[in-house]
Structure formats: C-alpha cells, structure tokens
Amino acid sequence: TGILNIKTTEDEISRHVRELLGIEEPVFSRSIALPYRDNMGLFLERKSWSGKKADALTFSQFIKEAGLEPYTTFIIANCTETHDR
C-alpha cells in the first residue's frame, strides 16, 4: 500500500500545481484535430528538460520561437480565462 499512497500523493500534488498555474492536464491520447494546448503548459513541458538551453529559455522566447500567439491568463477562483492582447 505504500507505493499506492506515493502514487496517489504525486497525482494529488500534480493536480494542485496545475490548478495553481492554470494549466490543463496533459492527455497523451489527445486528438491532433483539437486546438493546441495552452501556451504555459507547452512552455513548462519544454522547461522540464534538463540542460543549459532549457534553463535559459524564457516564456517570451518560447512563444516567439514556437510561432504561438501571446496571450494573458488570469486565474480567478480555480477558473482560467484567456484574453487576447
């Protein structure tokens, strides 16, 4: 039961961190027909890699290099609203 408790705890921590950052849970079976995931989620996925390039990468640099549209995310009481600039 110790391993199950650790996995449950990790899942719970991950869920809370995603809520705080206002990012969606990555779904690996996601259809390519769906719109791109949110910019912050994509950025954090890239930053999770180790190395000097990942360490030096900034959010604005990532947006520019990936050719994504910049936007602002406001987190309000566990809800995320996206507004164009």
C-alpha positions as CSV (number, residue, x, y, z in Angstrom):
1,T,0.0,0.0,0.0
2,G,3.0,2.3,0.4
3,I,3.6,2.5,-3.3
4,L,-0.1,3.2,-4.0
5,N,0.0,6.0,-1.4
6,I,3.0,7.6,-3.0
7,K,1.4,7.5,-6.5
8,T,-1.8,9.0,-5.1
9,T,0.1,11.7,-3.4
10,E,2.1,12.5,-6.5
11,D,-1.1,12.7,-8.6
12,E,-2.7,15.0,-6.0
13,I,0.3,17.3,-5.9
14,S,0.5,17.4,-9.7
15,R,-3.3,18.3,-9.9
16,H,-2.9,21.1,-7.3
17,V,0.2,22.6,-9.1
18,R,-1.7,22.5,-12.4
19,E,-4.6,24.3,-10.7
20,L,-2.3,27.0,-9.3
21,L,-0.6,27.5,-12.6
22,G,-3.9,27.5,-14.5
23,I,-2.7,24.8,-17.0
24,E,-4.6,21.7,-18.2
25,E,-3.6,18.1,-17.6
26,P,-1.7,16.7,-20.5
27,V,-3.7,13.9,-22.2
28,F,-1.4,11.7,-24.2
29,S,-4.3,10.3,-26.3
30,R,-5.3,13.8,-27.3
31,S,-6.5,14.1,-30.9
32,I,-4.4,16.2,-33.3
33,A,-7.6,17.7,-34.6
34,L,-8.0,19.6,-31.3
35,P,-6.6,23.1,-30.8
36,Y,-3.1,23.5,-29.3
37,R,-2.8,23.2,-25.6
38,D,-2.3,26.4,-23.6
39,N,1.0,28.2,-24.0
40,M,2.1,27.9,-20.4
41,G,1.6,24.2,-20.4
42,L,3.6,23.8,-23.6
43,F,6.3,26.1,-22.1
44,L,6.5,24.2,-18.9
45,E,6.7,20.9,-20.8
46,R,9.7,22.3,-22.7
47,K,11.3,23.7,-19.5
48,S,11.1,20.3,-17.8
49,W,14.0,19.1,-19.9
50,S,17.4,19.5,-18.4
51,G,20.4,21.4,-19.8
52,K,21.6,24.9,-20.5
53,K,19.2,25.6,-23.4
54,A,16.2,24.7,-21.3
55,D,17.4,26.6,-18.3
56,A,18.0,29.8,-20.4
57,L,14.7,29.6,-22.2
58,T,12.2,32.4,-21.3
59,F,8.5,32.3,-21.9
60,S,8.5,35.1,-24.4
61,Q,11.4,33.5,-26.3
62,F,9.5,30.2,-26.4
63,I,6.3,31.9,-27.7
64,K,8.4,33.6,-30.4
65,E,10.3,30.5,-31.5
66,A,7.2,28.3,-31.4
67,G,5.3,30.8,-33.5
68,L,2.5,30.9,-30.9
69,E,0.1,33.8,-30.3
70,P,0.9,35.6,-27.0
71,Y,-2.0,35.8,-24.5
72,T,-2.6,36.6,-20.9
73,T,-4.0,34.1,-18.5
74,F,-5.9,35.2,-15.4
75,I,-6.5,32.7,-12.6
76,I,-9.7,33.5,-10.7
77,A,-11.1,31.1,-8.0
78,N,-9.9,27.9,-9.8
79,C,-11.2,29.2,-13.2
80,T,-9.0,30.2,-16.1
81,E,-10.0,33.0,-18.5
82,T,-7.8,33.7,-21.5
83,H,-7.8,37.2,-23.0
84,D,-6.1,38.3,-26.3
85,R,-3.7,41.2,-26.1
